[in-house]
Amino acid sequence: MDGITDAAMRNVMGRLGAFSYAVTEFLRVSIQPLPVKVFRRDVPELASGARTASGLLVQVQLLGGDPENMAQSALNAVLAGATAIDINFGCPAPTVNRNDGGASLLRFPCRIRDIVCAVRDAVPPFVPVSAKLRLGWDSIDEIDRNAAMAAEGGASWLTIHARTRVQGYQPPVFWPAIARVARQTGLPVIANGDIWTIEDFRRCRQETGCRHFMIGRAALANPELPRLIAVELGIESTGVLETSWPSLFGALAANYDGNDKLILMRLKQWMKLARLHGDFPWFDQLKLATDWREIIETVAPNADRDAA
């Protein structure tokens, strides 16, 4: 999630002990390849084996439409320390799509193949290359061709958001289409989209037949959900962080080296997501806060009261 799941948030989520790996915010590749220094700056985990301080593996995600620039960027990412590359063919943002990136490529299946193939050929064989797709631009049936092209290009696995680009984030999701792709391609498939509750997860698993799942907004709206899903999947938790709002907010703030303005902005982003998609009750009270400490001081006694 661009602008939210930065290195600080990835570290906090890793401390929950429920995730197998995280994917970076997309790094946009436009008129020229991204140099090594950009990856080292924007993905600090690359300096420590592509892992967060909490030990969570991090995969670098690239977004762009030029195969050569994407390929060289991927190689530069590996030179910077990346151990896996993901290609974003799913972002629905209009600005991204107007500039030959993200979901705009879903209208050109052969270009998906060419981009995946170029990246696959550019990086060492031991570095997996995956693709993030939506079901299509305006039809869910487009996923069959697009997934086949990504597989032909050499994708190691696919992550599929079960909506079209035209839908954006509007319901419904079409999980059975993901099951069809898994059968047709034979690749591992990660299911994504509208897993908000443990009941949603169970239904998604049943309808897709998947063994792997990606959640983003839901993990911030309901921080206990990743652990609940991990239990269902038989993943042993190694979490060292409580899922109370004071603990979570304090852990995030500690990652920004005293940058009060950035801490305040990030906490407000998190609160807004938790209000829109969860049951965070203090957003209206705190949305005009001018000091991030006020946020933590406010939620702490309320969290204690609710627990009691």
Buried (B, 14 or more C-beta within 10 A) or exposed (E): BBEBBBBBBBBBBBBBBBBEBBBBBBBBBBEEBBBBEBBBEBBBBBEEEBBBBBEBBBBBBBBBBBBBBBBBBBBBBBBBBBBBBBBBBBBBBEEBBEBBBBBBBBBBBEBBBBBBBBBBBBBEEEBBBBBBBBBBBEEBEBBBBBBBBBBBBBBBBBBBBBBBBEBEEEEEBBBEBBBBBBEEBEBBBBBBBBBBBBEBBEBBBEBBBBEBBBBBBBBBBBBEBBBBBBEEBEBEEBBEBBBBBBBBBBBBBEBBEEEEEBBBBBBBBBBBBBBEBBEBEBBEBBEEBEEBEBBBEBBBEBBEEEEE
